[in-house]
Every structure is written in structure tokens, then in C-alpha cells.
Amino acid sequence: MSRVCLDLLGSARVRREGYVGEWLPEPLPDSVQWRSGGAEMAADPADRITLDESVDMALLVILDSLTPAERVAFLLHDVFRYPFTEIAEIVGRTPAACRQLASSARRRIKDARPVTASIGERAAVVRSFKRAWEAKDIGALVAILDPSATAVADGGGRVRASVIPIEGGDRIAEFLVGLATRAGVLTLLERTVNGQPGLVALDHGTTAAVYAFDVADHRIQRLWVIRNPEKLGSWR
């Protein structure tokens, strides 16, 4: 099965070379909603922690940047606890090479992920972002966004979306206010996206976009916007 996945990862990477604009993982909905005090917990808190760590958008984006072999070696060893001797048989490499692949993936993930904030802090920041955006308050948005924040949108060439990442909190704030002005009336809902507080934008009752956030030091570090209709089926 891992060999089949390895082949699929390779072919998926080739298909994405012809993808219009930025490619993002499909956002995952969650029945758990979050409120002003943070997020409601699942019946078993351990299930909530496992979900948060496994489907967090930041981790999925980083995993997609790894080579197929790095991803398989990392997941099989660090997540599923396979020994490197078995991983070597699966990927067709030596145990030493697989150990190096997993180490490289682990290092890249550690370097790319900022210090994560608590669910309560994330919820408070995302709610402040929502209110500032609804008010079209550029100053408030700039205060919430880290000066070096990055916004990435995925329209897949099917809907309008920035084809390149937007860098800088001030530029992102200006873009968002301009978008709100052009779009007219959009309803923003507080929803759990990939196990974390996020937002869903409705246009006349139809899901137009899903927003995921990476928060650290009480500010938004990264913003991911999924607009490709093919990736929003589970949100309708």
C-alpha cells in the first residue's frame, strides 16, 4: 500500500506542475465548533489532540513540500512507528537512507513550523480578524497580522484568486478590505477547519471560501484561502 501511495505522490506532483496558481490541501470540516472561550472539546480530549496534530493545515502544507520518499519515511517511522528495516523494504532503499530521509523531513518540519498557539489564543485572534475584516478596518487588520505574514489562495484556475502569495501584513490587509468592498455582502462563519479555529465565507448561502490560520505571538503568521470549488464539496 505504501508503494502505491509513493507512486501516487509522484504522479500528483507532476499534475500539480500544471496547476493554475498555488495548490493547497483540501480543508477538512469538523463537527466541533469553537466559541469565545476557545474551542469546544471532543468527548475524549485525546481525540481532539490527535486530530489537531494530524490534520493541522500548516503540517499538511509542509508535508506536501517534502519529496514523496521523505514523506513516506517520516510518516511510517514517526507516526506509525515502523522500524527503518521495514521501511527500507517498502521504499526500496537501505535502512540508513531511510533514516536520513526521515531525519531530513523532521528537520524541515521543525524549521518551518512556528511555536504553536493554544486553541483559546487562536480562537481569539481569528475572531478579532473576523470583526476587523467585517468592519473593513485596515488598521485593526494590520495589528492582527504579523508584519511578515503570508496569505496563500487556491482557486485552481476555476474561480478568481491571487495566483501568487501575498507577503506582508499591510499588503494582506489592503487586499482583504478591497476584496470585501468588491464582494459586497459576505457572511463569515466561525468554523473548525482542520482541527483549528477558522472561517467559512458564504456568498448568498453558498460556501465561497474556507480560511485556515497559523497563529503565534497573538498574531496571524499565515493565512490559507481555499476557493477551488472542487475542494469545498464537504463544506456545502
TARA-V908983 format. One record per residue. OMEGA is omega as a letter, one per 20 degrees, with the letter a starting at -180 (999 if undefined). Layout:
{{OMEGA} {OMEGA}}
This chain:
{{r} {r} {r} {r} {r} {r} {a} {r} {r} {a} {r} {r} {r} {r} {a} {r} {r} {a} {r} {r} {a} {r} {r} {r} {r} {a} {a} {r} {a} {a} {r} {r} {r} {a} {a} {a} {a} {a} {r} {a} {r} {a} {r} {a} {r} {r} {r} {a} {r} {a} {a} {a} {a} {a} {r} {a} {a} {a} {a} {r} {r} {r} {a} {r} {r} {r} {r} {a} {r} {a} {a} {a} {a} {a} {a} {a} {a} {a} {a} {r} {r} {r} {a} {r} {r} {r} {r} {r} {a} {a} {r} {r} {r} {r} {a} {r} {r} {r} {r} {r} {a} {r} {r} {r} {a} {a} {a} {r} {r} {a} {a} {a} {r} {r} {a} {r} {r} {r} {a} {r} {r} {a} {a} {a} {a} {r} {r} {r} {a} {a} {r} {r} {r} {r} {a} {a} {a} {a} {r} {r} {r} {r} {a} {a} {r} {a} {a} {a} {r} {r} {a} {a} {r} {r} {r} {a} {a} {r} {a} {r} {r} {a} {r} {r} {r} {a} {r} {a} {a} {r} {r} {a} {r} {r} {a} {r} {r} {r} {r} {a} {a} {a} {a} {a} {r} {r} {r} {a} {r} {a} {r} {a} {a} {r} {a} {r} {r} {a} {r} {r} {r} {r} {a} {r} {a} {r} {a} {a} {r} {a} {r} {a} {r} {a} {r} {r} {r} {r} {r} {r} {a} {r} {r} {a} {r} {a} {a} {a} {a} {a} {a} {a} {a} {a} {a} {999}}
